[in-house]
C-alpha cells in the first residue's frame, strides 16, 4: 500500500494525505456527536466491522442495549482489533469498536483487552494488554474496572480461549448484565478448535423455535439469582439442545441467543 501511494502521489500530495489521515479521528468525533444514540451509524463512522454493512451485529446489540444506554457504567471488550496490510495483527492501531461504545454509552468506562500493545485515545477508554485465557490478567482487569454491564468476546475465537474467558469473567457481570460472544461460526471450524454439532465447543442451531444460535453472536444474561457456576449449567443446557431441536426454546428466560447467517457446512 505504501509503495503504491509513493508511486501515484507527488510529495506534496503525500504530505496532504498524511495530515488528513492524522485528523480523521477528530472528524469522526464531530460526526458521531450528531448521532450518539444510533449505534449502527456510529459503527459506520468509526469503521468497526460490527456495522450492518459487514457482520451486522449492531442491530442485535441495539435491540438489547438501547433502553439501558445511559445506565451502563462499565463495558469490557476482548479484542481491540487493528489489522494493516503491512503489520497484520502486530500493530498498535485498532479500537474502532471501543470508540463506538464510548460514544454510545455516555457514562461508561470502556475497557479493551488485547494480546498486542494498542494505543487508543479517548475519554473513558482504557486498554490492557494480555491474553484472554490468562486468569491473572482477567482477574486484575475485573478488580480494577468491574463489575461490568456488558462483556464482549471478539478475541481469538479459539475454543479454549472463549471458554476460559467466560469461566473467569461471567461472575464479574452485574445482575442483568450481558455477555456476548461474537463470530460463533468459528465454533464449527477445526482450525479454531471447533467442529460439527455434538462437540463441546460447537454451537447448536435451532430452527423454527423463535430462539436461535446460528453462528454469529451468543448472548448470556446474568440475573441476580444466577449461581456463580452458571457457565457449567449453560453447558449442560447446550448439550441437551444437541438432542432436541426445541431445547433452546425451553431454556430459562434469562438466557437469550441471537444470530446471523447459518454456520458453515
C-alpha positions in Angstrom: 0.0 0.0 0.0 2.7 2.5 0.9 4.7 1.8 -2.2 1.6 2.3 -4.3 1.0 5.7 -2.6 4.6 6.7 -3.2 4.3 5.8 -6.9 1.0 7.5 -7.6 1.3 10.7 -5.5 3.7 13.6 -5.5 5.5 14.5 -2.3 3.1 17.4 -1.6 0.1 15.2 -2.2 1.5 12.6 0.2 2.0 15.3 2.9 -1.6 16.5 2.5 -2.9 12.9 2.7 -0.8 12.3 5.9 -2.2 15.5 7.5 -5.8 14.5 6.6 -5.3 11.0 7.9 -4.0 12.4 11.2 -7.2 14.4 11.6 -9.6 11.6 10.8 -10.4 10.9 14.5 -11.4 14.5 15.0 -13.7 14.3 12.0 -15.2 11.0 13.2 -15.9 12.5 16.6 -17.6 15.5 15.1 -19.9 13.3 13.0 -20.5 10.9 15.9 -21.6 13.7 18.2 -24.6 14.3 15.8 -25.9 10.7 16.2 -24.8 9.5 19.7 -27.8 7.1 20.1 -27.6 5.5 16.7 -25.3 2.5 17.2 -25.1 1.4 13.6 -24.3 4.9 12.3 -21.6 5.1 15.0 -20.2 1.8 13.8 -20.0 3.1 10.2 -18.4 6.4 11.3 -15.7 4.7 13.3 -15.2 1.8 10.9 -15.9 -1.2 13.1 -16.9 -4.4 11.3 -19.9 -4.8 13.7 -21.8 -2.4 11.4 -24.8 -3.5 9.3 -22.7 -3.5 6.1 -20.3 -6.0 7.5 -21.2 -8.5 10.3 -24.4 -6.8 11.1 -24.1 -7.1 14.9 -25.0 -3.6 15.8 -28.7 -4.2 15.1 -28.7 -7.1 17.6 -26.8 -5.1 20.2 -29.1 -2.1 19.9 -32.2 -4.4 20.4 -30.8 -5.4 23.8 -29.0 -2.2 24.8 -31.0 0.8 23.6 -33.1 1.1 26.7 -30.1 1.0 29.1 -27.8 3.2 27.1 -27.5 5.8 29.8 -27.3 3.4 32.7 -24.4 1.3 31.5 -21.3 2.1 33.6 -18.7 -0.5 32.6 -18.0 -2.3 29.3 -15.3 -4.8 28.6 -14.4 -5.9 25.1 -11.9 -8.7 24.4 -10.1 -8.0 21.1 -9.2 -4.4 20.3 -8.7 -5.0 16.5 -6.4 -3.2 14.2 -5.2 -5.0 11.1 -2.9 -3.5 8.4 -1.6 -4.9 5.2 2.0 -4.4 6.3 1.8 -5.4 10.0 -1.1 -7.9 10.3 -2.3 -8.1 13.9 1.0 -6.8 15.3 0.1 -3.1 15.2 -0.8 -0.5 17.8 -3.8 0.5 15.6 -7.4 -0.5 16.3 -10.0 0.5 18.8 -12.8 1.3 16.4 -15.5 -0.5 18.4 -14.1 0.9 21.7 -14.7 4.4 20.4 -18.1 3.4 19.2 -19.1 2.1 22.6 -17.6 5.2 24.3 -19.9 7.4 22.2 -22.9 5.2 22.6 -22.6 4.8 26.4 -22.1 8.4 27.6 -21.5 7.4 31.3 -19.5 4.1 30.9 -15.9 3.3 31.3 -14.8 1.3 28.2 -12.1 -1.3 28.6 -10.3 -3.2 25.9 -8.1 -6.3 26.2 -5.7 -7.4 23.5 -2.7 -9.7 23.3 -0.9 -6.9 21.3 0.0 -3.5 22.7 -2.6 -1.0 21.5 -2.8 2.8 21.5 -6.4 4.0 21.6 -7.1 7.6 22.6 -10.4 8.8 24.0 -12.1 9.9 27.2 -13.1 6.9 29.4 -11.3 4.4 27.2 -8.7 2.1 28.8 -6.7 -0.6 27.1 -5.0 -3.5 28.8 -2.5 -5.9 27.3 -2.7 -9.7 28.0 -4.1 -13.0 26.9 -7.8 -13.7 27.2 -7.1 -17.1 28.7 -4.8 -15.8 31.4 -6.8 -15.9 34.7 -4.4 -13.5 36.4 -4.9 -10.9 33.7 -8.7 -11.3 33.7 -8.9 -11.1 37.5 -6.8 -8.0 37.5 -9.0 -6.3 35.0 -12.1 -7.4 36.8 -10.9 -6.0 40.1 -9.8 -2.7 38.5 -12.7 -1.9 36.3 -15.6 -4.3 37.2 -18.2 -5.3 37.7 -19.4 -5.0 34.1 -22.7 -4.3 32.5 -21.6 -5.7 29.1 -18.8 -8.1 28.2 -18.0 -8.8 24.6 -15.7 -11.6 23.4 -14.3 -10.6 20.0 -10.9 -12.0 20.6 -9.0 -15.0 19.1 -12.2 -17.1 18.7 -10.3 -20.2 19.7 -12.5 -22.6 21.6 -10.3 -22.9 24.7 -9.9 -19.1 24.9 -13.6 -18.4 24.6 -14.4 -20.9 27.4 -11.5 -19.6 29.6 -12.7 -16.0 29.3 -16.3 -17.0 30.0 -15.4 -19.0 33.1 -13.3 -16.2 34.5 -15.5 -13.2 33.7 -19.1 -14.2 33.9 -19.1 -13.9 37.7 -18.0 -10.2 37.2 -21.2 -9.2 35.4 -23.7 -7.1 37.2 -27.2 -8.6 37.6 -28.9 -8.0 34.3 -25.6 -7.7 32.5 -25.0 -9.3 29.1 -22.1 -11.5 28.0 -21.8 -11.7 24.2 -19.6 -14.0 22.2 -19.1 -12.9 18.6 -18.3 -14.8 15.4 -19.5 -18.2 16.6 -19.3 -19.5 13.1 -15.8 -20.4 14.1 -17.1 -22.9 16.6 -17.7 -25.2 13.5 -14.2 -24.9 12.2 -11.4 -27.3 13.2 -8.7 -24.6 12.8 -10.5 -22.7 15.6 -10.8 -25.8 17.7 -14.4 -26.2 16.7 -16.2 -29.0 14.9 -19.7 -30.3 13.9 -22.7 -30.1 16.3 -22.2 -32.6 19.0 -18.7 -31.4 20.2 -18.4 -29.5 23.4 -17.3 -26.3 21.7 -19.9 -26.4 19.0 -22.9 -24.1 18.8 -26.4 -25.5 18.3 -28.8 -24.1 15.7 -32.5 -24.3 16.4 -34.9 -23.8 13.5 -38.5 -22.6 13.9 -38.3 -22.1 17.7 -38.1 -18.4 17.9 -34.7 -18.7 19.7 -31.7 -19.4 17.6 -27.9 -19.5 17.9 -26.7 -19.8 14.3 -23.1 -18.8 14.3 -22.9 -15.1 14.9 -23.4 -14.0 18.5 -24.3 -15.9 21.6 -25.9 -14.0 24.5 -25.9 -14.8 28.2 -27.8 -12.6 30.6 -27.0 -12.7 34.2 -29.8 -12.4 36.8 -29.4 -11.7 40.5 -30.3 -15.3 41.2 -27.7 -16.8 38.8 -25.3 -19.0 40.6 -21.5 -18.5 40.2 -21.3 -21.8 38.2 -23.9 -20.7 35.7 -21.5 -21.4 32.8 -21.5 -25.1 33.7 -25.3 -25.2 33.8 -25.3 -23.4 30.4 -23.0 -26.1 29.0 -25.5 -28.7 30.2 -28.4 -26.9 28.5 -26.3 -26.7 25.4 -25.6 -30.4 25.5 -29.3 -31.1 25.9 -30.1 -28.9 22.9 -28.0 -31.2 20.7 -30.6 -33.9 21.4 -33.7 -31.8 20.7 -34.4 -29.0 18.2 -36.7 -27.2 20.7 -34.4 -27.4 23.7 -33.2 -23.9 23.3 -36.7 -22.5 23.2 -37.4 -24.3 26.6 -34.3 -22.8 28.2 -34.9 -20.4 31.2 -36.0 -16.9 30.3 -32.7 -15.4 31.5 -30.9 -17.0 28.5 -31.0 -15.1 25.2 -29.5 -16.0 21.9 -29.4 -14.3 18.6 -27.6 -14.8 15.4 -26.9 -14.0 11.8 -26.1 -16.4 9.0 -26.1 -20.2 9.2 -22.8 -21.9 10.3 -20.5 -23.2 7.5 -21.3 -26.7 6.3 
